[in-house]
Structure formats: C-alpha cells, structure tokens
Amino acid sequence: MAFCCCTNENSTGNTAEPDVIGKWAIIEANGLSTDSAETKPFIEFCDSGMVNGHASVNAFFGQYALKGDSIFFDQMGATTMMGHDMEVEMAVMTALAQCTTLEMQDSVLNAKDCDGNVVMTMKRN
C-alpha cells in the first residue's frame, strides 16, 4: 500500500512542526465519528520516523516525515482482514492517504488535505 500526497500550496513549510510524537486516538475521519469502530482507531508517531496504528479492523505501519506543518507518509502497509463494518476502516485509511498538513489546536491534532479541509481529528492518548 502506498500513500501519495499532493503539494499543499497553502503551506509554506515554514510553520513550526507540531509535537506529534506519541499515541493519538483517532476521533473522526472524513467527517465520520469513530465511535462505532470494532477497535478504537489510533495512530502512533515514533521519534525514529516510524508510524503505526489501527484503523478499526486492520493495523497499518510505515514511515513519516515532517517538514514544518507538512507531513509525508512513505512505505505504508496494512494487514488485510475483513470486519463486520468496514465504514470507519475505510474512512481512516482514506484520511491517511489524503492528509498533507497537520495543525495542533490545544490537545487536538487535525490532519488536513491539500485543500485545507480537515480529514482526520486526533486526541493524544
């Protein structure tokens, strides 16, 4: 599985990098609450540049890089199990593929697409 991203022309790359290191609960993905997920979705950013998490049914993993407020995912992979309800799973995986920038507001981390729309909302665990 590969994630590609478009260049965010609204981001200067000069914005301070948000402190993302640690585990984050994924609260919403593409406008869908994750309350109905089979397993509560999360994402964990490691200081080594590795990222892993759970999208509701499947685990995902790979690498990430931050440059200012821009985020880039690389060499992403995921398990391929089926669940009873894949709606949250698909919303989380789609949001991961869409996010190009991160914005921290208090204890909430918002991932935005290249048009500046919030595609994923996370809270630190």
C-alpha positions in Angstrom: 0.0 0.0 0.0 1.4 3.4 -1.0 0.2 6.8 0.1 0.8 9.7 -2.1 0.1 13.3 -1.5 -0.4 16.5 -3.4 1.7 19.6 -2.7 -0.1 21.9 -0.3 0.3 25.3 -1.9 -1.3 26.9 1.2 1.5 25.6 3.4 4.8 27.5 3.4 6.7 24.7 5.1 8.0 27.4 7.5 5.3 26.7 10.1 6.7 25.1 13.2 6.4 21.3 13.3 3.7 20.1 15.7 4.8 17.8 18.5 3.2 14.6 17.2 5.4 12.0 18.9 3.3 9.5 20.8 -0.1 7.8 20.6 -3.2 9.6 19.3 -6.8 8.4 19.4 -8.5 9.0 16.0 -11.8 10.7 16.9 -13.1 11.4 13.4 -12.0 10.6 9.9 -13.5 12.3 6.8 -16.4 13.6 8.9 -17.3 10.1 10.3 -17.1 9.6 14.1 -15.0 6.6 15.1 -17.3 5.7 18.0 -18.8 2.7 16.1 -15.4 1.2 15.3 -14.7 -2.5 16.0 -11.5 -1.5 17.7 -10.8 2.1 18.6 -8.6 3.6 15.9 -5.3 5.2 16.8 -2.0 6.3 15.3 1.4 6.4 16.9 4.2 8.5 15.7 7.7 7.4 16.9 10.7 9.7 17.1 12.5 7.3 14.7 10.3 8.3 11.8 8.1 5.2 12.1 4.4 5.3 12.3 1.9 2.6 13.2 -1.7 2.3 14.2 -5.1 0.6 13.9 -7.8 1.8 11.5 -10.7 -0.2 13.3 -10.1 -3.7 11.7 -6.6 -3.6 10.3 -3.2 -2.4 11.6 -1.2 -0.1 9.5 2.5 0.8 9.6 5.2 2.7 7.7 7.4 5.8 7.8 6.6 9.5 8.1 8.5 12.8 7.8 7.5 16.3 8.9 8.7 19.5 7.3 7.1 22.4 9.1 3.4 21.6 9.2 3.6 19.3 6.1 3.6 15.5 6.6 4.7 12.8 4.2 4.0 9.1 4.6 6.2 6.5 2.9 6.4 2.7 2.6 3.0 2.3 4.2 1.4 -1.1 4.6 -1.5 -2.7 6.3 -3.0 -6.0 7.3 -5.9 -7.1 5.1 -8.6 -8.6 7.3 -12.3 -8.1 6.8 -14.7 -7.0 9.6 -18.4 -6.7 10.1 -18.4 -3.0 9.5 -15.7 -1.5 7.3 -17.1 2.1 7.2 -14.7 3.5 9.9 -11.8 1.5 8.5 -12.2 3.0 5.0 -12.7 6.5 6.4 -9.4 6.2 8.4 -7.4 4.7 5.6 -8.7 7.3 3.1 -7.9 10.1 5.5 -4.3 8.9 5.9 -3.9 8.9 2.1 -5.3 12.4 1.9 -3.5 14.3 4.7 -0.8 16.7 3.7 -0.6 19.0 6.7 -1.0 18.9 10.5 -2.4 21.6 12.7 -2.3 21.5 16.5 -5.1 23.2 18.4 -4.8 22.7 22.2 -4.7 18.9 22.7 -6.3 18.2 19.3 -4.3 17.3 16.2 -6.1 17.9 12.9 -4.8 16.4 9.6 -5.8 18.4 6.5 -5.8 17.6 2.8 -4.2 19.7 0.2 -7.2 22.0 0.0 -7.1 22.7 3.7 -10.0 20.5 4.7 -9.8 18.6 8.0 -9.8 14.9 7.1 -8.8 13.4 10.5 -9.1 14.6 14.0 -6.9 13.1 16.8 -6.5 13.5 20.5 -3.4 12.5 22.4 -3.8 9.3 24.5 
